[in-house]
Amino acid sequence: MVGITRPKPGEHVNANGVWDLLQNKGKMTVFSLCLLLCADLLDLAVGYLTVTIEPLPPVVVGETVTLKCNFKTDGRLREIVWYRVTDGGTIKQKIFTYDAMFNTNYSHMEDYRRREDLVYQSTVRLPEVRISDNGPYECHVGIYDRATREKVVLASGNVFLTVMSPPNNISVVAENTPAPFSRYQAQNFTLVCTAKGGKPAPSVYFKRDGELIEVISYTQSSSEQGGGSAGVRGARPLISRDLDDTKMQRSLSLLDPEGRVPRLYTESPQRVHTQGQQSYEPSPATEVIPETVVSREFPRWVHSTDPLYYFSHTNIPQSDGSVVVQARLTWTLNPQLDNDALFSCEVKHPALSMPMQTEITLAAPKGPKLFMSPTRAKVGDTVRITVQGFQVGSPGNEVFPEPLFTWTRVGGRLLDGSTERDGKELILERVPAELNGSMYRCTAQNPLGSTDTHTRLIVFENPSMMKNTQNHNNGASRVDMLGLTWMALVLTVTAELT
C-alpha cells in the first residue's frame, strides 16, 4: 500500500499527484512508484474524450429534427459516425459519417435520397421526419491514440427520437347495419368511431347535440369484437324501460285481426274510397306514372328517456407504427327521442392543436324516391325500379344508419316467383302484358323507423312483337292454302285417269 499524507496548510498540491509522491517517497516501494508514473504518462498519451447528446422533445411527422452530438477532447479527431439503432439494439445502421482525415462527409441512406444534411461536423439534420424515423440514435466519436497514432479511441452517446403522427382519418358507422326496424321490442344500438393514422394512440370520446356523453366504460372481449354488438347484448340485459299502458292499448288497436300492422292506404290502393263515394279504378290513360304512396310506422313501445351509454375502445397496432383506435358507444335505442339526434365523435391527440371531429345525424327514412326505367315500358322490356334518394323532409336526403330496402308485389309474387327481394334496385326481365297495372312496394327501414313507397307498373303494347306475331300467322295461312291447292290438283288428276 502507498501511504498518502495530508498536505500542511498553505502548501501547494500538484494536480498530478507529484507532491504526494515526493512527500511519501520514503514510504513507497519502487514498484508502486513506477506504476503511478506509468499511469500518469498513459493518461497524457491517450488524452480524454467525452460525448453527450441533449434529449429531444417529441416531434410531429413532417417537421425537421436536428441531432447534435456534443463532445470534448484534447486529442485529434478521427471521425464522427451516426447510427440508427433497430430491433431492440441488435442492429446498428449507419446513417451519416464525417471523416476528419479527409474532411469529407457522406450519407449511408442513399435509398432515402440523402435525407440527412450536415450542419456542423457533429450535427445532422433530418428534414421531414416520418414515423419510421422513430427510435434510438447513437453518435460515435473517434480520436487518435496519442501513444501509437494508429489506434483510435472511441466514445459514444445516445438519444431517443419520438415521432408523433396525428390521425389522418376518422369515421363513424353504425354496427350491424343495414338492420330492420323493431316494432315491438327495444334493441341495442352501437356507433363505432374509427380513428386511423395516429401515433401514439389518440383519445376518442362521443358527444350528443354538442354535449359530452357520460358513459360507463367496459372491457370488450375478443369474441365480442368479432360478433359486433351481439356480445354487448349477451354481456348485460337491455336497459329497463317503462311501459305506457295507454300508448300500448292504442298501439294494439291499430293491429288487424291477424295481429299484423296494416299498411294504411297501401295494401290495395286501387280500392281506396271514402263512404258515400264510388270506388275509383285507375286507368293507364289517366294515371300519373309512377304513383307514389308513402306510409310511416312507429314503434309500439316506449321506455325511459334517460338511457345509459356504454363505452369501450380497442387499439390495433399497425405495421407502420401507427395505431387504429375503434371506440364503441352502445345504448338502448329510443326512436322517438333519438331520431334527428346529432352525435359527434371527437379525437384528441398531442400532435393536434384542436380536436378532430366528425358528425352524423340519426334519421329514419322518409320515403324512398323511385325511378323506373324505361319510363314507358312495353311488353318484353326489362324494367328496372331504382331507389334514388328520399322524399323532401330529410335534411340533405341523408338517412343514417344505412336503410334496408325490401321489394314486394302487392297482391302477388314477384316475376321470378319470390315473395320479396332485397336491394336498392328491382329488375323485372321480359315483362308480360299480365303485369300491366301491378303495384310494387319498396320498404325502407332502419332501426329508427320504416316507410313504404308504392309505384304502379304500366305495360304498353309492343308493336314490334305484334308485327312478328302477325307475320307468323300470315305465313301459316299461306302454307295452309298451298296445301289445299296441291290436294285439289291431285284429286283432279286422279279423276281424269279413272
C-alpha positions in Angstrom: 0.0 0.0 0.0 1.0 3.5 -0.6 0.7 5.9 2.3 -0.8 9.3 1.5 -0.2 12.2 3.9 -2.4 15.2 4.1 -0.6 18.4 3.0 0.1 21.1 5.5 -1.9 24.3 5.4 -0.5 26.7 2.8 1.3 24.0 0.9 0.7 23.7 -2.9 -0.7 20.4 -4.1 0.3 19.2 -7.6 -2.7 18.2 -9.7 -1.0 15.1 -11.0 -0.1 13.8 -7.5 3.6 14.7 -7.8 3.7 16.4 -4.4 2.2 13.4 -2.7 4.7 11.2 -4.4 7.6 13.4 -3.2 6.3 13.7 0.3 5.7 10.0 0.6 8.6 8.6 -1.4 10.1 7.2 1.7 7.0 5.1 2.4 6.6 3.8 -1.2 8.2 0.9 -2.8 10.0 1.3 -6.1 7.3 -0.8 -7.9 4.4 1.3 -6.7 6.2 4.4 -7.8 6.7 3.0 -11.3 3.0 2.1 -11.6 1.8 5.6 -10.7 4.3 7.2 -13.1 3.2 4.9 -15.9 -0.4 5.6 -15.3 0.2 9.3 -15.4 2.2 9.1 -18.6 -0.5 6.9 -20.2 -3.2 9.4 -19.4 -1.1 12.1 -21.0 -0.6 9.9 -24.1 -4.3 8.9 -24.6 -5.9 12.2 -23.6 -9.6 12.4 -22.7 -12.9 12.1 -24.7 -16.5 12.7 -23.5 -19.7 12.5 -25.7 -23.1 13.9 -24.7 -26.3 14.4 -26.6 -29.1 16.6 -25.4 -32.6 14.9 -25.1 -35.0 15.6 -27.9 -38.6 16.7 -27.4 -41.3 14.8 -29.3 -41.7 15.9 -32.9 -44.5 15.7 -35.4 -44.4 14.0 -38.7 -43.1 16.4 -41.4 -41.0 18.5 -39.1 -37.2 18.9 -39.2 -35.1 17.4 -36.5 -31.5 18.3 -35.6 -29.3 15.6 -34.0 -26.4 17.3 -32.2 -23.5 15.4 -30.8 -21.5 17.3 -28.2 -18.0 16.0 -27.4 -14.9 17.2 -25.6 -11.4 16.0 -26.2 -7.8 17.1 -26.2 -6.9 14.6 -28.9 -7.0 14.8 -32.7 -10.4 13.9 -34.2 -10.6 10.9 -36.5 -14.3 10.5 -37.3 -17.9 11.0 -36.2 -20.5 8.4 -37.1 -24.2 8.5 -36.5 -26.1 5.2 -36.1 -29.8 4.4 -36.1 -30.5 1.5 -33.6 -33.2 -1.0 -34.6 -34.5 -4.4 -33.4 -34.0 -3.6 -29.7 -30.4 -2.6 -30.1 -29.2 -5.7 -32.0 -28.8 -3.9 -35.3 -27.0 -0.5 -35.8 -27.3 1.1 -39.2 -25.0 3.9 -40.2 -26.8 7.0 -41.4 -24.1 9.6 -41.6 -20.3 9.7 -41.4 -17.8 12.6 -41.1 -14.2 11.7 -41.9 -11.8 14.2 -40.3 -8.8 12.9 -42.1 -10.1 13.9 -45.5 -12.6 16.5 -44.2 -15.4 14.8 -46.1 -18.9 13.6 -45.1 -21.3 11.2 -46.8 -24.7 9.6 -46.2 -25.4 5.9 -45.9 -29.1 6.3 -46.7 -29.0 6.6 -50.5 -32.3 4.9 -50.7 -33.8 7.8 -49.0 -32.3 10.3 -51.4 -29.8 11.8 -48.9 -32.4 12.9 -46.4 -29.6 13.8 -43.9 -27.8 17.2 -44.1 -24.6 18.0 -42.3 -24.9 21.2 -40.3 -21.6 21.1 -38.4 -19.1 18.3 -38.1 -21.1 16.7 -35.2 -24.6 17.8 -36.1 -27.0 16.1 -38.5 -30.4 17.4 -39.6 -33.3 15.1 -40.7 -35.9 17.0 -42.7 -39.5 15.9 -43.0 -39.3 13.1 -40.5 -41.5 10.1 -40.8 -43.0 7.6 -38.4 -40.3 5.1 -39.5 -37.7 7.5 -38.1 -38.9 6.9 -34.6 -36.4 5.2 -32.3 -32.9 5.5 -30.7 -29.8 7.0 -32.3 -26.2 6.9 -31.3 -23.2 9.2 -32.0 -19.8 7.6 -32.1 -16.7 9.8 -31.9 -13.2 8.6 -32.5 -9.9 10.2 -31.8 -6.3 9.1 -32.4 -4.4 7.4 -29.7 -1.5 9.7 -28.7 0.8 6.8 -27.9 0.7 4.9 -31.2 -1.0 7.4 -33.6 -2.5 4.3 -35.3 -5.2 3.2 -32.9 -8.5 5.1 -32.5 -10.2 5.7 -29.1 -14.0 5.7 -29.3 -16.7 7.2 -27.1 -20.5 7.3 -27.8 -23.7 8.9 -26.7 -27.3 8.1 -27.5 -30.7 9.8 -27.8 -34.3 8.6 -28.5 -36.3 10.4 -31.2 -40.0 10.2 -30.6 -42.1 10.9 -33.8 -45.8 11.7 -33.4 -48.4 11.4 -36.1 -51.9 12.9 -35.8 -54.8 10.8 -37.0 -55.4 11.3 -40.7 -58.9 9.8 -40.9 -61.9 9.5 -38.6 -65.3 8.0 -39.4 -68.5 6.9 -37.7 -70.6 3.9 -38.7 -73.4 2.0 -37.2 -72.6 -1.5 -36.2 -74.5 -4.5 -37.7 -76.2 -2.5 -40.5 -78.3 -2.4 -42.5 -80.8 -3.7 -39.9 -84.6 -3.9 -39.8 -86.8 -1.8 -37.7 -88.0 -3.4 -34.5 -91.7 -2.6 -33.9 -92.4 -4.3 -30.6 -89.1 -4.8 -28.8 -86.3 -2.4 -27.8 -82.9 -3.1 -29.3 -79.4 -2.0 -28.5 -77.7 0.3 -31.0 -74.0 0.8 -31.4 -72.0 3.6 -33.0 -68.4 2.8 -34.0 -65.9 5.6 -34.3 -62.6 4.7 -36.0 -59.5 6.9 -35.9 -56.6 5.9 -38.2 -53.0 7.0 -38.6 -52.4 8.3 -35.0 -49.2 7.7 -33.1 -49.4 7.5 -30.1 -53.0 6.3 -29.9 -55.4 9.2 -29.7 -58.2 9.6 -27.1 -61.7 9.3 -28.5 -65.0 10.4 -27.0 -68.6 11.0 -28.1 -70.9 14.0 -27.8 -74.7 14.2 -28.3 -76.1 17.5 -29.5 -72.8 19.2 -28.6 -72.7 17.9 -25.0 -70.2 15.3 -23.7 -71.9 12.0 -23.1 -71.4 10.4 -19.7 -70.5 6.8 -20.3 -70.0 3.6 -18.4 -66.7 2.0 -19.6 -66.5 -1.7 -20.1 -64.0 -4.1 -21.4 -64.9 -5.9 -24.7 -63.5 -9.4 -25.1 -62.1 -10.6 -28.4 -65.2 -12.8 -29.1 -67.5 -9.8 -28.6 -65.3 -7.8 -31.0 -65.8 -10.4 -33.7 -69.6 -10.6 -33.1 -70.3 -6.9 -33.1 -72.8 -5.6 -30.6 -74.2 -9.1 -30.1 -71.6 -9.6 -27.5 -72.8 -6.4 -25.7 -76.3 -7.7 -25.7 -75.2 -11.0 -24.2 -73.0 -9.4 -21.6 -75.8 -7.4 -20.0 -79.6 -7.1 -20.2 -81.3 -4.4 -22.1 -81.8 -1.2 -20.2 -85.1 -1.3 -18.3 -88.0 0.7 -19.8 -91.3 1.9 -18.5 -94.4 0.8 -20.5 -97.1 3.3 -21.1 -100.4 1.3 -20.9 -102.3 4.0 -22.7 -99.9 4.0 -25.7 -99.8 0.2 -25.6 -103.5 -0.1 -25.9 -103.6 2.5 -28.6 -100.9 0.7 -30.5 -102.7 -2.6 -30.2 -105.9 -1.1 -31.5 -104.0 -0.4 -34.8 -103.4 -4.1 -35.4 -105.5 -6.1 -37.8 -107.4 -9.2 -36.7 -104.4 -11.4 -37.6 -102.1 -9.3 -35.4 -100.3 -7.6 -38.3 -99.6 -3.9 -38.7 -101.8 -2.8 -41.6 -100.2 -0.7 -44.3 -102.6 2.2 -44.3 -103.9 3.1 -47.8 -101.3 0.9 -49.3 -102.5 -2.7 -49.3 -104.9 -2.2 -52.2 -104.6 1.4 -53.5 -107.0 0.9 -56.3 -109.8 0.1 -53.9 -109.4 3.0 -51.6 -112.6 5.1 -51.3 -114.5 7.0 -48.7 -118.0 6.4 -47.5 -120.6 7.9 -49.9 -118.2 7.9 -52.8 -117.9 5.5 -55.6 -114.7 3.5 -55.8 -112.2 4.8 -58.3 -110.5 2.3 -60.6 -107.3 3.9 -62.1 -106.7 3.6 -65.8 -103.4 3.7 -67.6 -104.7 6.6 -69.7 -105.2 9.0 -66.8 -102.8 7.8 -64.1 -99.6 9.6 -63.3 -96.6 7.3 -63.6 -95.3 6.3 -61.2 -97.8 6.5 -58.5 -96.2 7.1 -55.1 -97.8 6.4 -51.7 -95.8 6.8 -48.5 -96.7 5.5 -45.0 -94.6 5.5 -41.9 -94.6 3.1 -38.9 -93.6 4.0 -35.4 -92.5 1.7 -32.5 -95.1 0.1 -30.3 -93.1 0.6 -27.1 -91.7 3.4 -25.0 -89.0 3.4 -22.3 -87.0 5.7 -20.0 -85.9 9.0 -21.5 -82.6 8.7 -19.7 -80.6 6.0 -21.4 -77.3 4.6 -20.1 -74.4 4.8 -22.6 -71.8 2.1 -22.5 -68.3 2.8 -23.9 -65.4 0.6 -25.0 -62.4 1.0 -27.2 -59.7 -1.1 -28.8 -56.2 -0.2 -30.0 -54.9 -2.1 -33.1 -51.2 -1.5 -33.8 -50.2 -1.2 -37.5 -47.0 -2.2 -39.3 -46.0 1.5 -39.8 -46.0 2.2 -36.1 -49.4 4.0 -36.0 -52.4 2.8 -34.1 -56.0 2.3 -35.2 -58.5 3.1 -32.4 -62.0 1.8 -32.5 -64.4 3.3 -30.0 -67.9 1.9 -29.4 -70.9 3.7 -27.9 -73.8 1.4 -27.1 -77.2 2.2 -25.7 -80.9 1.1 -26.0 -82.4 3.0 -28.9 -85.5 5.1 -28.5 -86.6 6.1 -32.0 -89.0 8.8 -30.7 -86.1 10.6 -28.9 -83.1 9.5 -31.0 -84.5 10.4 -34.4 -82.7 13.6 -35.7 -80.2 13.4 -32.8 -76.8 14.8 -33.6 -73.9 12.5 -32.5 -70.2 13.6 -32.9 -67.0 11.7 -32.4 -64.1 13.8 -31.3 -60.4 12.8 -31.3 -57.7 14.4 -29.2 -54.0 13.9 -29.9 -50.8 15.7 -28.7 -49.9 16.5 -32.3 -53.2 18.4 -32.9 -53.8 21.9 -31.8 -57.5 21.3 -31.6 -59.6 18.1 -31.7 -60.7 16.5 -34.9 -64.4 15.6 -35.2 -66.9 14.0 -37.4 -70.7 14.2 -37.1 -73.7 12.1 -38.0 -77.4 12.6 -37.5 -79.6 9.7 -36.7 -82.5 9.8 -39.2 -85.3 7.4 -40.1 -86.1 7.0 -43.9 -88.8 9.4 -45.0 -90.0 7.6 -48.1 -87.6 6.5 -50.9 -87.9 8.2 -54.3 -88.3 5.6 -57.0 -87.2 5.9 -60.6 -88.5 3.5 -63.3 -86.6 2.7 -66.5 -87.8 2.7 -69.2 -90.4 5.3 -68.3 -92.7 3.8 -70.9 -92.4 0.1 -70.5 -93.6 -2.2 -73.3 -94.3 -5.9 -73.3 -91.0 -7.8 -73.4 -88.9 -5.0 -72.0 -86.6 -5.3 -68.9 -87.9 -2.9 -66.3 -85.7 -1.5 -63.5 -87.1 0.2 -60.5 -84.3 2.0 -58.6 -84.2 3.9 -55.3 -82.8 7.4 -55.9 -82.7 9.3 -52.6 -85.5 10.1 -50.2 -88.5 12.3 -50.1 -88.2 16.0 -49.2 -88.1 16.5 -45.4 -84.9 14.5 -44.7 -82.0 17.0 -44.3 -79.9 16.6 -47.4 -81.8 13.4 -48.1 -79.4 11.7 -45.7 -80.5 8.7 -43.8 -78.4 7.2 -41.1 -77.9 4.4 -40.4 -78.0 2.9 -43.9 -81.5 1.6 -44.6 -82.5 -1.9 -45.7 -84.6 -1.9 -48.9 -87.1 -4.7 -49.5 -89.3 -5.1 -52.6 -92.7 -6.9 -52.7 -95.6 -7.0 -55.1 -99.0 -6.1 -53.7 -101.4 -9.0 -54.0 -99.0 -11.5 -55.5 -95.5 -12.8 -56.1 -92.7 -11.1 -58.0 -92.0 -12.0 -61.6 -89.4 -14.7 -60.6 -91.8 -16.3 -58.2 -90.2 -15.0 -54.9 -92.2 -13.2 -52.3 -89.7 -10.4 -51.7 -86.2 -9.2 -52.8 -83.6 -7.0 -51.0 -81.6 -4.3 -52.6 -81.8 -0.8 -54.0 -83.0 -2.0 -57.3 -85.7 -4.3 -58.5 -85.2 -5.9 -62.0 -88.2 -7.3 -63.9 -87.0 -9.1 -67.0 -89.2 -9.5 -70.1 -92.3 -8.2 -68.5 -95.5 -9.8 -69.8 -98.7 -8.0 -70.6 -100.3 -9.6 -67.5 -98.2 -7.3 -65.2 -100.0 -4.2 -66.5 -101.3 -2.2 -63.6 -99.5 -4.3 -60.9 -98.4 -2.4 -57.8 -94.9 -2.8 -56.2 -94.0 -1.8 -52.7 -90.5 -0.6 -51.6 -90.0 -0.8 -47.9 -87.1 1.3 -46.5 -86.3 0.6 -42.8 -83.5 1.2 -40.3 -83.5 0.8 -36.5 -85.2 4.3 -36.3 -88.2 3.6 -38.4 -89.8 2.1 -41.5 -91.5 3.7 -44.6 -93.2 2.3 -47.7 -93.4 3.7 -51.1 -95.6 2.2 -53.9 -95.3 2.5 -57.6 -97.5 1.1 -60.3 -96.2 -0.6 -63.4 -97.9 0.3 -66.7 -97.1 -2.0 -69.6 -97.9 -0.9 -73.1 -98.3 -3.0 -76.2 -95.1 -3.7 -78.2 -95.8 -3.0 -81.9 -92.7 -5.0 -83.0 -93.9 -8.1 -81.2 -97.4 -7.7 -82.6 -95.9 -7.4 -86.1 -93.9 -10.6 -85.7 -96.9 -12.4 -84.4 -99.0 -11.2 -87.4 -96.3 -12.2 -89.9 -96.1 -15.6 -88.3 -99.9 -16.0 -88.6 -99.8 -14.9 -92.3 -97.1 -17.4 -93.1 -99.1 -20.2 -91.5 -102.2 -19.3 -93.5 -100.2 -19.3 -96.8 -98.9 -22.8 -96.1 -102.4 -24.0 -95.5 -103.6 -22.5 -98.8 -100.7 -24.1 -100.7 -101.6 -27.5 -99.1 -105.2 -27.2 -100.2 -104.2 -26.3 -103.8 -101.9 -29.3 -104.1 -104.7 -31.5 -102.8 -107.2 -30.2 -105.4 -104.7 -30.9 -108.2 -104.1 -34.5 -107.0 -107.8 -35.1 -106.9 -108.3 -33.7 -110.5 -105.6 -35.8 -112.0 -107.0 -38.9 -110.3 -110.4 -38.3 -111.6 -109.2 -37.9 -115.2 -107.2 -41.1 -115.1 -110.3 -43.0 -113.9 
